[in-house]
Amino acid sequence: MEDKGFFGALFDFSFESFVFPKVISIIYGIVVVLMVIGYLSLIVFAFGQGSTAGVGAIILGPVVLILYLIMVRAWMEIAIVMFRIYDNTGKIVEMKRQSH
């Protein structure tokens, strides 16, 4: 299981190398930025509906934002764990082959 790099993995039609583990931190950063922009947009929209809605968005918004970030982070960590299980299983199989 050699590391082919980003473009090598992207054009690996045998799927021996994976792209997602290489770009997950970038994807997470983009998700965080988009969620913050969405939260700020929600505040502007809520104040357009009235001051009570705006204050509610300011108070409840961060809680919802953090919960969504936790959920996104957990799903991404689960995906990375799956890739690590794949890598470690391959290493175990290779070690077994070499010992016989």
Protein Blocks (a to p, Z undefined) as FASTA:
>chain_A
ZZebjmlmmmmmnopacfklmmmmmmmmmmmmmmmmmmmmmmmmmmmnomklmmmmmmmm
mmmmmmmmmmmmmmmmmmmmmmmmmmmmmmmmmmmmmmZZ
